[in-house]
Amino acid sequence: MRELTVLFDAECALCVRARRFMASEPAYVPTVFLAAGSELARLRFPQLSARQTLSELTVVADGRLVFGGAKAWIVCLWSLRRYRNLALRLATPAALPMARAAFDRLSQNRHAMCALFGKAVSRGLNDARLP
């Protein structure tokens, strides 16, 4: 993989914090972050459903390989220098069901968890304004 594009919910405080965390970490793979459902995301990936990308983390590798949910989360970890070994362990047949369950639980409760990280980011947040 030469480039990842992470489609994230720019109106979810938890998602924005995860995006900022990932952007601040040393990475093996250059990563572009796009607000899911944005005009730019629709132009770059017209084959993807805006509704789907807003409801679950979506990663597009090299402009064509699409990962969703727990697999997208593992790909994000895999791209980061400090977390690649963890990603490789989570991707094993023994650990993947546990990783999937944990990520699904987090995803289903992410809006409630925003209270831990502050209120949801205001509507209309522009990708270019995110660090």
C-alpha positions in Angstrom: 0.0 0.0 0.0 1.3 3.4 -1.0 -1.5 5.7 0.3 -4.5 5.5 2.5 -7.5 7.7 2.5 -9.5 7.6 5.8 -13.1 8.7 5.5 -14.2 9.8 9.0 -17.2 11.5 10.5 -16.1 15.1 10.9 -19.1 15.9 13.1 -18.2 13.3 15.7 -15.7 14.6 18.4 -14.4 11.0 19.0 -13.8 10.6 15.3 -12.1 13.9 15.0 -9.8 13.1 18.0 -8.9 9.7 16.4 -8.1 11.5 13.2 -5.9 14.0 14.9 -4.2 11.2 16.9 -3.5 9.2 13.7 -2.2 12.3 11.8 0.2 13.0 14.7 1.8 9.6 14.7 4.8 8.6 12.6 3.4 6.4 9.7 4.7 3.9 7.2 2.0 4.9 4.7 1.0 8.5 3.8 -2.6 9.1 4.8 -5.2 11.5 3.6 -8.2 12.3 5.7 -11.5 13.2 4.2 -14.8 14.1 5.9 -17.2 11.2 5.1 -20.1 12.5 3.0 -18.3 15.6 1.9 -18.4 16.8 -1.7 -14.7 16.0 -2.0 -15.2 12.4 -0.7 -18.1 12.0 -3.2 -16.0 13.2 -6.0 -13.0 11.0 -5.2 -15.1 7.9 -4.4 -18.4 8.1 -6.2 -18.8 4.3 -5.8 -19.0 4.6 -2.0 -22.2 5.4 -0.2 -22.0 8.6 1.8 -24.5 7.0 4.3 -22.2 4.0 4.8 -19.0 6.0 5.2 -20.7 8.1 7.8 -21.9 5.1 9.7 -18.6 3.2 9.8 -15.0 4.0 9.5 -13.9 3.5 5.9 -10.4 3.3 4.5 -9.5 3.3 0.8 -6.0 2.0 0.0 -4.3 3.1 -3.2 -7.6 4.6 -4.4 -9.3 1.2 -4.9 -9.1 -1.3 -2.0 -11.9 -0.5 0.4 -11.9 -1.6 4.1 -14.8 -0.9 6.5 -15.4 -1.3 10.2 -12.9 -3.3 12.2 -10.8 -4.1 9.2 -10.5 -0.3 8.4 -9.4 0.2 12.0 -6.8 -2.5 11.8 -5.5 -1.0 8.5 -5.2 2.4 10.2 -3.2 0.8 13.0 -1.1 -1.1 10.5 -0.1 2.1 8.8 1.3 3.6 12.0 4.9 2.8 13.0 4.1 2.3 16.7 1.0 0.2 16.1 1.9 -2.1 13.2 2.7 -5.1 15.5 -0.6 -4.6 17.3 -2.4 -4.5 14.0 -0.8 -7.7 12.8 -1.8 -9.5 16.1 -5.4 -8.1 15.8 -5.6 -9.4 12.2 -5.0 -13.0 13.1 -7.9 -15.5 12.9 -7.8 -15.9 16.7 -7.9 -12.1 17.5 -10.0 -10.7 14.7 -13.4 -11.7 16.2 -12.4 -9.9 19.5 -11.2 -6.8 17.5 -14.4 -6.8 15.5 -16.5 -7.0 18.7 -14.5 -4.2 20.4 -14.7 -1.9 17.3 -18.4 -2.6 16.8 -19.1 -1.7 20.4 -17.1 1.5 20.2 -18.8 2.4 16.9 -22.3 1.8 18.2 -21.6 4.0 21.2 -19.4 6.7 19.6 -22.0 9.5 19.8 -22.6 8.8 23.5 -18.8 8.7 24.1 -18.5 12.2 22.6 -19.4 13.5 26.0 -16.0 12.2 27.2 -14.2 14.3 24.6 -16.4 17.4 24.4 -19.4 18.2 22.3 -19.6 17.1 18.7 -17.7 19.3 16.3 -19.8 22.0 14.7 -21.5 21.3 11.4 -19.8 22.4 8.3 -16.3 21.7 9.5 -13.9 22.0 6.6 -11.3 19.2 6.0 -8.6 21.9 5.4 -9.1 23.3 8.9 -8.2 20.0 10.6 -4.6 19.7 11.7 
